Amino acid sequence: MATGALAISALATGAVAIGAVAIGVLAIRRVRILEARIDLLHIRELTVDRLTVLEK
């Protein structure tokens, strides 16, 4: 019976670890998406700056 309890405990620990990894992966993806958006905004700003200089 103790072996069964240990097995269940190990499974629960594994499930928690897998969940933590999944949450970490999602968080990294969100950060990358935000970084990409920031990069796009920066590119737009540079483009507007160049156009402004050309108009002068």
PDB file of N, CA, C and O in Angstrom:
ATOM      1  N   MET A   1       0.821  -1.193   0.000  1.00  0.00           N
ATOM      2  CA  MET A   1       0.000   0.000   0.000  1.00  0.00           C
ATOM      3  C   MET A   1       0.864   1.256   0.000  1.00  0.00           C
ATOM      4  O   MET A   1       0.514   2.261  -0.620  1.00  0.00           O
ATOM      5  N   ALA A   2       1.991   1.192   0.698  1.00  0.00           N
ATOM      6  CA  ALA A   2       2.905   2.333   0.726  1.00  0.00           C
ATOM      7  C   ALA A   2       3.481   2.588  -0.659  1.00  0.00           C
ATOM      8  O   ALA A   2       3.703   3.736  -1.046  1.00  0.00           O
ATOM      9  N   THR A   3       3.719   1.524  -1.396  1.00  0.00           N
ATOM     10  CA  THR A   3       4.250   1.674  -2.753  1.00  0.00           C
ATOM     11  C   THR A   3       3.241   2.394  -3.646  1.00  0.00           C
ATOM     12  O   THR A   3       3.617   3.226  -4.472  1.00  0.00           O
ATOM     13  N   GLY A   4       1.971   2.070  -3.477  1.00  0.00           N
ATOM     14  CA  GLY A   4       0.917   2.735  -4.252  1.00  0.00           C
ATOM     15  C   GLY A   4       0.849   4.211  -3.928  1.00  0.00           C
ATOM     16  O   GLY A   4       0.684   5.042  -4.821  1.00  0.00           O
ATOM     17  N   ALA A   5       0.978   4.541  -2.646  1.00  0.00           N
ATOM     18  CA  ALA A   5       0.949   5.953  -2.235  1.00  0.00           C
ATOM     19  C   ALA A   5       2.151   6.698  -2.808  1.00  0.00           C
ATOM     20  O   ALA A   5       2.032   7.846  -3.238  1.00  0.00           O
ATOM     21  N   LEU A   6       3.305   6.040  -2.812  1.00  0.00           N
ATOM     22  CA  LEU A   6       4.501   6.661  -3.387  1.00  0.00           C
ATOM     23  C   LEU A   6       4.330   6.890  -4.889  1.00  0.00           C
ATOM     24  O   LEU A   6       4.735   7.924  -5.420  1.00  0.00           O
ATOM     25  N   ALA A   7       3.729   5.918  -5.561  1.00  0.00           N
ATOM     26  CA  ALA A   7       3.510   6.048  -7.001  1.00  0.00           C
ATOM     27  C   ALA A   7       2.561   7.209  -7.300  1.00  0.00           C
ATOM     28  O   ALA A   7       2.800   7.985  -8.225  1.00  0.00           O
ATOM     29  N   ILE A   8       1.494   7.325  -6.527  1.00  0.00           N
ATOM     30  CA  ILE A   8       0.533   8.419  -6.716  1.00  0.00           C
ATOM     31  C   ILE A   8       1.216   9.760  -6.437  1.00  0.00           C
ATOM     32  O   ILE A   8       0.997  10.736  -7.155  1.00  0.00           O
ATOM     33  N   SER A   9       2.035   9.801  -5.399  1.00  0.00           N
ATOM     34  CA  SER A   9       2.758  11.029  -5.063  1.00  0.00           C
ATOM     35  C   SER A   9       3.715  11.415  -6.198  1.00  0.00           C
ATOM     36  O   SER A   9       3.827  12.587  -6.558  1.00  0.00           O
ATOM     37  N   ALA A  10       4.394  10.420  -6.748  1.00  0.00           N
ATOM     38  CA  ALA A  10       5.322  10.687  -7.851  1.00  0.00           C
ATOM     39  C   ALA A  10       4.573  11.202  -9.077  1.00  0.00           C
ATOM     40  O   ALA A  10       5.039  12.117  -9.757  1.00  0.00           O
ATOM     41  N   LEU A  11       3.411  10.611  -9.355  1.00  0.00           N
ATOM     42  CA  LEU A  11       2.608  11.066 -10.495  1.00  0.00           C
ATOM     43  C   LEU A  11       2.141  12.503 -10.292  1.00  0.00           C
ATOM     44  O   LEU A  11       2.177  13.310 -11.220  1.00  0.00           O
ATOM     45  N   ALA A  12       1.705  12.820  -9.076  1.00  0.00           N
ATOM     46  CA  ALA A  12       1.248  14.177  -8.783  1.00  0.00           C
ATOM     47  C   ALA A  12       2.396  15.167  -8.928  1.00  0.00           C
ATOM     48  O   ALA A  12       2.219  16.253  -9.479  1.00  0.00           O
ATOM     49  N   THR A  13       3.564  14.793  -8.438  1.00  0.00           N
ATOM     50  CA  THR A  13       4.737  15.669  -8.552  1.00  0.00           C
ATOM     51  C   THR A  13       5.089  15.882 -10.020  1.00  0.00           C
ATOM     52  O   THR A  13       5.403  17.000 -10.427  1.00  0.00           O
ATOM     53  N   GLY A  14       5.039  14.825 -10.808  1.00  0.00           N
ATOM     54  CA  GLY A  14       5.320  14.929 -12.241  1.00  0.00           C
ATOM     55  C   GLY A  14       4.320  15.828 -12.946  1.00  0.00           C
ATOM     56  O   GLY A  14       4.692  16.617 -13.815  1.00  0.00           O
ATOM     57  N   ALA A  15       3.052  15.710 -12.573  1.00  0.00           N
ATOM     58  CA  ALA A  15       2.016  16.544 -13.189  1.00  0.00           C
ATOM     59  C   ALA A  15       2.244  18.015 -12.865  1.00  0.00           C
ATOM     60  O   ALA A  15       2.073  18.884 -13.719  1.00  0.00           O
ATOM     61  N   VAL A  16       2.634  18.284 -11.620  1.00  0.00           N
ATOM     62  CA  VAL A  16       2.905  19.668 -11.223  1.00  0.00           C
ATOM     63  C   VAL A  16       4.103  20.202 -12.006  1.00  0.00           C
ATOM     64  O   VAL A  16       4.087  21.346 -12.462  1.00  0.00           O
ATOM     65  N   ALA A  17       5.138  19.381 -12.161  1.00  0.00           N
ATOM     66  CA  ALA A  17       6.327  19.807 -12.906  1.00  0.00           C
ATOM     67  C   ALA A  17       5.991  20.082 -14.367  1.00  0.00           C
ATOM     68  O   ALA A  17       6.445  21.076 -14.934  1.00  0.00           O
ATOM     69  N   ILE A  18       5.202  19.210 -14.973  1.00  0.00           N
ATOM     70  CA  ILE A  18       4.803  19.404 -16.376  1.00  0.00           C
ATOM     71  C   ILE A  18       3.975  20.683 -16.512  1.00  0.00           C
ATOM     72  O   ILE A  18       4.154  21.444 -17.463  1.00  0.00           O
ATOM     73  N   GLY A  19       3.076  20.916 -15.567  1.00  0.00           N
ATOM     74  CA  GLY A  19       2.269  22.143 -15.583  1.00  0.00           C
ATOM     75  C   GLY A  19       3.136  23.382 -15.468  1.00  0.00           C
ATOM     76  O   GLY A  19       2.898  24.377 -16.153  1.00  0.00           O
ATOM     77  N   ALA A  20       4.144  23.327 -14.602  1.00  0.00           N
ATOM     78  CA  ALA A  20       5.039  24.475 -14.424  1.00  0.00           C
ATOM     79  C   ALA A  20       5.820  24.757 -15.704  1.00  0.00           C
ATOM     80  O   ALA A  20       6.007  25.914 -16.081  1.00  0.00           O
ATOM     81  N   VAL A  21       6.269  23.705 -16.366  1.00  0.00           N
ATOM     82  CA  VAL A  21       7.004  23.881 -17.627  1.00  0.00           C
ATOM     83  C   VAL A  21       6.083  24.494 -18.681  1.00  0.00           C
ATOM     84  O   VAL A  21       6.487  25.399 -19.411  1.00  0.00           O
ATOM     85  N   ALA A  22       4.859  24.007 -18.757  1.00  0.00           N
ATOM     86  CA  ALA A  22       3.911  24.541 -19.747  1.00  0.00           C
ATOM     87  C   ALA A  22       3.643  26.021 -19.499  1.00  0.00           C
ATOM     88  O   ALA A  22       3.604  26.814 -20.439  1.00  0.00           O
ATOM     89  N   ILE A  23       3.460  26.391 -18.239  1.00  0.00           N
ATOM     90  CA  ILE A  23       3.227  27.801 -17.902  1.00  0.00           C
ATOM     91  C   ILE A  23       4.452  28.636 -18.270  1.00  0.00           C
ATOM     92  O   ILE A  23       4.320  29.750 -18.776  1.00  0.00           O
ATOM     93  N   GLY A  24       5.640  28.095 -18.015  1.00  0.00           N
ATOM     94  CA  GLY A  24       6.868  28.800 -18.369  1.00  0.00           C
ATOM     95  C   GLY A  24       6.991  29.020 -19.866  1.00  0.00           C
ATOM     96  O   GLY A  24       7.390  30.096 -20.313  1.00  0.00           O
ATOM     97  N   VAL A  25       6.647  27.999 -20.641  1.00  0.00           N
ATOM     98  CA  VAL A  25       6.711  28.112 -22.105  1.00  0.00           C
ATOM     99  C   VAL A  25       5.739  29.172 -22.596  1.00  0.00           C
ATOM    100  O   VAL A  25       6.085  29.977 -23.461  1.00  0.00           O
ATOM    101  N   LEU A  26       4.529  29.180 -22.056  1.00  0.00           N
ATOM    102  CA  LEU A  26       3.538  30.185 -22.459  1.00  0.00           C
ATOM    103  C   LEU A  26       4.010  31.586 -22.102  1.00  0.00           C
ATOM    104  O   LEU A  26       3.830  32.525 -22.878  1.00  0.00           O
ATOM    105  N   ALA A  27       4.617  31.726 -20.920  1.00  0.00           N
ATOM    106  CA  ALA A  27       5.113  33.040 -20.504  1.00  0.00           C
ATOM    107  C   ALA A  27       6.213  33.526 -21.440  1.00  0.00           C
ATOM    108  O   ALA A  27       6.251  34.702 -21.802  1.00  0.00           O
ATOM    109  N   ILE A  28       7.109  32.618 -21.833  1.00  0.00           N
ATOM    110  CA  ILE A  28       8.195  32.993 -22.754  1.00  0.00           C
ATOM    111  C   ILE A  28       7.614  33.415 -24.102  1.00  0.00           C
ATOM    112  O   ILE A  28       8.079  34.381 -24.707  1.00  0.00           O
ATOM    113  N   ARG A  29       6.603  32.693 -24.568  1.00  0.00           N
ATOM    114  CA  ARG A  29       5.977  33.058 -25.848  1.00  0.00           C
ATOM    115  C   ARG A  29       5.345  34.438 -25.770  1.00  0.00           C
ATOM    116  O   ARG A  29       5.462  35.229 -26.706  1.00  0.00           O
ATOM    117  N   ARG A  30       4.675  34.734 -24.656  1.00  0.00           N
ATOM    118  CA  ARG A  30       4.051  36.055 -24.505  1.00  0.00           C
ATOM    119  C   ARG A  30       5.096  37.157 -24.516  1.00  0.00           C
ATOM    120  O   ARG A  30       4.895  38.209 -25.123  1.00  0.00           O
ATOM    121  N   VAL A  31       6.208  36.914 -23.845  1.00  0.00           N
ATOM    122  CA  VAL A  31       7.284  37.913 -23.825  1.00  0.00           C
ATOM    123  C   VAL A  31       7.820  38.135 -25.236  1.00  0.00           C
ATOM    124  O   VAL A  31       8.067  39.272 -25.638  1.00  0.00           O
ATOM    125  N   ARG A  32       7.999  37.051 -25.987  1.00  0.00           N
ATOM    126  CA  ARG A  32       8.507  37.182 -27.354  1.00  0.00           C
ATOM    127  C   ARG A  32       7.529  37.944 -28.242  1.00  0.00           C
ATOM    128  O   ARG A  32       7.939  38.746 -29.082  1.00  0.00           O
ATOM    129  N   ILE A  33       6.239  37.692 -28.055  1.00  0.00           N
ATOM    130  CA  ILE A  33       5.230  38.415 -28.838  1.00  0.00           C
ATOM    131  C   ILE A  33       5.286  39.902 -28.503  1.00  0.00           C
ATOM    132  O   ILE A  33       5.213  40.751 -29.392  1.00  0.00           O
ATOM    133  N   LEU A  34       5.415  40.211 -27.207  1.00  0.00           N
ATOM    134  CA  LEU A  34       5.508  41.618 -26.813  1.00  0.00           C
ATOM    135  C   LEU A  34       6.765  42.266 -27.377  1.00  0.00           C
ATOM    136  O   LEU A  34       6.724  43.410 -27.830  1.00  0.00           O
ATOM    137  N   GLU A  35       7.878  41.546 -27.354  1.00  0.00           N
ATOM    138  CA  GLU A  35       9.120  42.078 -27.918  1.00  0.00           C
ATOM    139  C   GLU A  35       8.963  42.343 -29.408  1.00  0.00           C
ATOM    140  O   GLU A  35       9.448  43.354 -29.915  1.00  0.00           O
ATOM    141  N   ALA A  36       8.291  41.443 -30.106  1.00  0.00           N
ATOM    142  CA  ALA A  36       8.074  41.627 -31.543  1.00  0.00           C
ATOM    143  C   ALA A  36       7.213  42.857 -31.802  1.00  0.00           C
ATOM    144  O   ALA A  36       7.473  43.610 -32.741  1.00  0.00           O
ATOM    145  N   ARG A  37       6.199  43.065 -30.984  1.00  0.00           N
ATOM    146  CA  ARG A  37       5.340  44.247 -31.145  1.00  0.00           C
ATOM    147  C   ARG A  37       6.139  45.522 -30.897  1.00  0.00           C
ATOM    148  O   ARG A  37       5.991  46.507 -31.620  1.00  0.00           O
ATOM    149  N   ILE A  38       6.982  45.498 -29.872  1.00  0.00           N
ATOM    150  CA  ILE A  38       7.805  46.667 -29.573  1.00  0.00           C
ATOM    151  C   ILE A  38       8.750  46.949 -30.738  1.00  0.00           C
ATOM    152  O   ILE A  38       8.953  48.104 -31.113  1.00  0.00           O
ATOM    153  N   ASP A  39       9.329  45.888 -31.309  1.00  0.00           N
ATOM    154  CA  ASP A  39      10.212  46.054 -32.469  1.00  0.00           C
ATOM    155  C   ASP A  39       9.460  46.688 -33.636  1.00  0.00           C
ATOM    156  O   ASP A  39       9.987  47.574 -34.310  1.00  0.00           O
ATOM    157  N   LEU A  40       8.231  46.236 -33.876  1.00  0.00           N
ATOM    158  CA  LEU A  40       7.442  46.807 -34.968  1.00  0.00           C
ATOM    159  C   LEU A  40       7.154  48.280 -34.723  1.00  0.00           C
ATOM    160  O   LEU A  40       7.226  49.091 -35.647  1.00  0.00           O
ATOM    161  N   LEU A  41       6.830  48.629 -33.493  1.00  0.00           N
ATOM    162  CA  LEU A  41       6.575  50.039 -33.176  1.00  0.00           C
ATOM    163  C   LEU A  41       7.833  50.867 -33.393  1.00  0.00           C
ATOM    164  O   LEU A  41       7.769  51.988 -33.897  1.00  0.00           O
ATOM    165  N   HIS A  42       8.968  50.313 -33.012  1.00  0.00           N
ATOM    166  CA  HIS A  42      10.231  51.026 -33.198  1.00  0.00           C
ATOM    167  C   HIS A  42      10.529  51.234 -34.682  1.00  0.00           C
ATOM    168  O   HIS A  42      10.981  52.305 -35.085  1.00  0.00           O
ATOM    169  N   ILE A  43      10.277  50.214 -35.483  1.00  0.00           N
ATOM    170  CA  ILE A  43      10.492  50.328 -36.935  1.00  0.00           C
ATOM    171  C   ILE A  43       9.574  51.398 -37.514  1.00  0.00           C
ATOM    172  O   ILE A  43       9.988  52.183 -38.368  1.00  0.00           O
ATOM    173  N   ARG A  44       8.336  51.427 -37.051  1.00  0.00           N
ATOM    174  CA  ARG A  44       7.396  52.453 -37.535  1.00  0.00           C
ATOM    175  C   ARG A  44       7.891  53.841 -37.175  1.00  0.00           C
ATOM    176  O   ARG A  44       7.828  54.757 -37.994  1.00  0.00           O
ATOM    177  N   GLU A  45       8.386  54.002 -35.945  1.00  0.00           N
ATOM    178  CA  GLU A  45       8.894  55.309 -35.525  1.00  0.00           C
ATOM    179  C   GLU A  45      10.073  55.731 -36.392  1.00  0.00           C
ATOM    180  O   GLU A  45      10.159  56.889 -36.802  1.00  0.00           O
ATOM    181  N   LEU A  46      10.978  54.803 -36.672  1.00  0.00           N
ATOM    182  CA  LEU A  46      12.132  55.130 -37.513  1.00  0.00           C
ATOM    183  C   LEU A  46      11.683  55.529 -38.913  1.00  0.00           C
ATOM    184  O   LEU A  46      12.236  56.453 -39.511  1.00  0.00           O
ATOM    185  N   THR A  47      10.679  54.828 -39.433  1.00  0.00           N
ATOM    186  CA  THR A  47      10.168  55.135 -40.768  1.00  0.00           C
ATOM    187  C   THR A  47       9.568  56.532 -40.799  1.00  0.00           C
ATOM    188  O   THR A  47       9.808  57.298 -41.732  1.00  0.00           O
ATOM    189  N   VAL A  48       8.788  56.862 -39.778  1.00  0.00           N
ATOM    190  CA  VAL A  48       8.177  58.187 -39.700  1.00  0.00           C
ATOM    191  C   VAL A  48       9.258  59.253 -39.583  1.00  0.00           C
ATOM    192  O   VAL A  48       9.166  60.310 -40.208  1.00  0.00           O
ATOM    193  N   ASP A  49      10.282  58.974 -38.782  1.00  0.00           N
ATOM    194  CA  ASP A  49      11.388  59.928 -38.642  1.00  0.00           C
ATOM    195  C   ASP A  49      12.077  60.161 -39.978  1.00  0.00           C
ATOM    196  O   ASP A  49      12.387  61.302 -40.319  1.00  0.00           O
ATOM    197  N   ARG A  50      12.320  59.108 -40.734  1.00  0.00           N
ATOM    198  CA  ARG A  50      12.983  59.227 -42.043  1.00  0.00           C
ATOM    199  C   ARG A  50      12.113  60.020 -43.020  1.00  0.00           C
ATOM    200  O   ARG A  50      12.617  60.866 -43.758  1.00  0.00           O
ATOM    201  N   LEU A  51      10.817  59.747 -43.021  1.00  0.00           N
ATOM    202  CA  LEU A  51       9.921  60.468 -43.900  1.00  0.00           C
ATOM    203  C   LEU A  51       9.878  61.952 -43.545  1.00  0.00           C
ATOM    204  O   LEU A  51       9.820  62.812 -44.424  1.00  0.00           O
ATOM    205  N   THR A  52       9.907  62.237 -42.255  1.00  0.00           N
ATOM    206  CA  THR A  52       9.895  63.631 -41.802  1.00  0.00           C
ATOM    207  C   THR A  52      11.154  64.343 -42.265  1.00  0.00           C
ATOM    208  O   THR A  52      11.097  65.489 -42.711  1.00  0.00           O
ATOM    209  N   VAL A  53      12.282  63.670 -42.161  1.00  0.00           N
ATOM    210  CA  VAL A  53      13.551  64.268 -42.611  1.00  0.00           C
ATOM    211  C   VAL A  53      13.527  64.496 -44.116  1.00  0.00           C
ATOM    212  O   VAL A  53      14.004  65.525 -44.595  1.00  0.00           O
ATOM    213  N   LEU A  54      12.974  63.542 -44.867  1.00  0.00           N
ATOM    214  CA  LEU A  54      12.925  63.677 -46.327  1.00  0.00           C
ATOM    215  C   LEU A  54      12.007  64.834 -46.754  1.00  0.00           C
ATOM    216  O   LEU A  54      12.264  65.510 -47.751  1.00  0.00           O
ATOM    217  N   GLU A  55      10.938  65.046 -45.984  1.00  0.00           N
ATOM    218  CA  GLU A  55      10.006  66.113 -46.339  1.00  0.00           C
ATOM    219  C   GLU A  55      10.634  67.505 -46.123  1.00  0.00           C
ATOM    220  O   GLU A  55      10.296  68.463 -46.818  1.00  0.00           O
ATOM    221  N   LYS A  56      11.536  67.593 -45.163  1.00  0.00           N
ATOM    222  CA  LYS A  56      12.172  68.880 -44.875  1.00  0.00           C
ATOM    223  C   LYS A  56      13.141  69.185 -45.970  1.00  0.00           C
ATOM    224  O   LYS A  56      13.798  70.226 -45.940  1.00  0.00           O
TER     225      LYS A  56
END
